[in-house]
Amino acid sequence: MDELKQLADELACAQEAAKELDTLDDQLSDLIPEYEEALKKLRLGVSLSVTIDGGEGWSRQLSFDKYSGAWRLLLEEGPDDGDPELWTTTPLASASRDERAMVFAWHMAKLLGSATRQINDKIQSRKDTLKLAQERLAAIRNLGVKP
C-alpha cells in the first residue's frame, strides 16, 4: 500500500508541476506576437534568418519573414541544396511548446544579433547589382551610337 500512496503523491506533484509548466509556456507564447510586432515596427523591410540546426544536407532555420501576408517569426526546414518548394514553414506561434522555448532560450538573440550583418550583406549585393545593371545599360546604349 505504501507504494501506491507514493505513486499517487508523485502523480499529484507531477500534475501541479504540469500546471506551472503550462502557465510558463502560455507566457512565452504570448511574447511571440509582441516580438513580431516590435520587429515589424523597426521597418527593416528585409527577411532575416539564422540556421538553428542541420546536418546531412538539411537545415532548420529561425526566420522573420512574410508569411500569408504578414511579417512572422517562422521555423523553416528543408534540404540545403533542394527546391524551396520542398521546405516546410511553421509559424513559431504554431510550433510545439518545446520548440518555442528552445527558440527563446538559444536562437532569438542570434537572429536579432545578425540583423545588421544580413542587411549590410543585402546592401552590398544591391550595390553590385546596380553597378552591373548600369554597365549593361551603358553597353546597350553604346551599341546604338553610330560613328
ABEGO torsion letter per residue (X at the ends): XAAAAAAAAAAAAAAAAAAAAAAAAAAAAAAAAAAAAAAAAAGAGBBBBBBABEEGGBBBBBBBBBBGGBBBBBBBBEBAABBAAABBBBBAAABBAAAAAAAAAAAAAAAAAAAAAAAAAAAAAAAAAAAAAAAAAAAAAAAABBX
